[in-house]
C-alpha cells in the first residue's frame, strides 16, 4: 500500500496506544513484583518462611524487566511507497514513542518506497 499523511497518522495513533499499554503493563508488573518482594521480606523479618522461591524469582525477574528496553517492530513489507508527509509523521511518531521509552524498529521497507 501507500503511506501518506492520513494513513500514517492513523497508524501512529494506534502504535502510541500499543506503546502506552506496553509501558503500563510493565509498570503494573513492577508494582506486583515489588509487593511480592516486600511481603517476602516482611515474612522473613518476622521469622516466618519467605514466599515460594519460584514466586520470589518471578518477582525479581519482573523488576529487572522494568529496566529492559521496550521495542516495537513495524513490518512495512507491504508498503510500496511512503510520501514526504507520511515519512515526517513517522519521524514524529517514533520520537513520541522514544519519549515513552519505546524504540521502533522498521523492517521490510523497500529502498524504493
C-alpha positions as CSV (number, residue, x, y, z in Angstrom):
1,X,0.0,0.0,0.0
2,X,0.7,3.7,0.0
3,X,1.5,5.5,3.2
4,X,0.6,9.2,3.2
5,X,-0.3,11.7,5.9
6,X,-3.7,10.3,6.8
7,X,-2.7,6.7,6.9
8,X,0.5,7.4,8.8
9,X,-1.4,9.5,11.4
10,X,-3.9,6.7,12.0
11,X,-1.1,4.1,12.3
12,X,0.8,6.4,14.6
13,X,-2.2,6.8,16.9
14,X,-2.6,3.0,17.0
15,X,1.1,2.5,17.7
16,X,1.0,5.0,20.5
17,X,-1.9,3.1,22.1
18,X,0.0,-0.1,21.9
19,X,3.1,1.5,23.4
20,X,1.1,3.0,26.2
21,X,-0.3,-0.4,27.0
22,X,3.2,-1.9,26.9
23,X,4.6,0.7,29.3
24,X,1.5,0.5,31.6
25,X,1.8,-3.3,31.7
26,X,5.5,-3.1,32.6
27,X,4.6,-0.7,35.4
28,X,1.8,-3.0,36.7
29,X,4.2,-5.9,36.7
30,X,6.8,-4.0,38.6
31,X,4.2,-3.0,41.2
32,X,3.2,-6.6,41.6
33,X,6.8,-7.7,41.9
34,X,7.6,-5.1,44.4
35,X,4.6,-6.1,46.5
36,X,5.7,-9.8,46.4
37,X,9.2,-9.0,47.4
38,X,8.0,-6.7,50.2
39,X,5.7,-9.4,51.6
40,X,8.5,-11.9,51.4
41,X,10.9,-9.6,53.3
42,X,8.3,-8.9,55.9
43,X,7.6,-12.6,56.4
44,X,11.4,-13.2,56.8
45,X,11.8,-10.4,59.2
46,X,9.1,-11.9,61.4
47,X,10.9,-15.1,61.5
48,X,8.5,-16.9,59.2
49,X,9.1,-18.6,55.9
50,X,9.6,-16.4,52.9
51,X,7.2,-17.0,50.0
52,X,7.6,-19.6,47.4
53,X,11.0,-19.5,45.8
54,X,9.6,-19.6,42.3
55,X,7.4,-16.6,43.0
56,X,10.4,-14.8,44.5
57,X,12.4,-15.5,41.4
58,X,9.5,-14.3,39.2
59,X,9.3,-11.1,41.2
60,X,13.0,-10.4,40.7
61,X,12.7,-11.1,37.0
62,X,9.9,-8.6,36.6
63,X,11.8,-6.0,38.5
64,X,14.8,-6.4,36.1
65,X,12.5,-6.3,33.1
66,X,11.4,-2.8,34.1
67,X,15.0,-1.7,33.2
68,X,15.0,-3.6,29.9
69,X,14.4,-1.6,26.7
70,X,11.0,-1.8,25.1
71,X,10.9,-2.4,21.3
72,X,8.1,-2.4,18.7
73,X,8.8,-3.9,15.3
74,X,6.9,-2.2,12.5
75,X,6.7,-4.5,9.4
76,X,6.4,-2.3,6.3
77,X,7.0,-5.1,3.8
78,X,3.6,-4.5,2.2
79,X,4.2,-0.8,1.8
80,X,5.1,0.2,-1.8
81,X,5.5,4.0,-1.2
82,X,5.8,6.5,1.6
83,X,5.3,10.1,0.7
84,X,7.1,13.0,2.4
85,X,4.3,13.8,4.8
86,X,4.0,10.2,5.8
87,X,7.7,10.0,6.4
88,X,7.6,13.1,8.5
89,X,4.7,11.8,10.5
90,X,6.5,8.5,11.1
91,X,9.5,10.5,12.4
92,X,7.4,12.4,14.8
93,X,5.7,9.2,15.9
94,X,9.0,7.5,16.5
95,X,10.2,10.4,18.6
96,X,6.9,10.4,20.7
97,X,7.4,6.7,21.3
98,X,11.0,7.1,22.2
99,X,9.9,9.7,24.9
100,X,7.9,6.8,26.4
101,X,10.9,4.6,26.4
102,X,9.9,2.5,23.3
103,X,12.2,2.1,20.4
104,X,10.6,1.4,17.0
105,X,12.4,-0.9,14.6
106,X,11.3,-0.7,10.9
107,X,11.5,-3.9,8.9
108,X,10.8,-4.8,5.3
109,X,10.6,-1.3,3.8
110,X,11.9,-1.3,0.3
111,X,14.5,1.3,-0.6
112,X,12.2,2.3,-3.5
113,X,9.4,3.1,-1.1
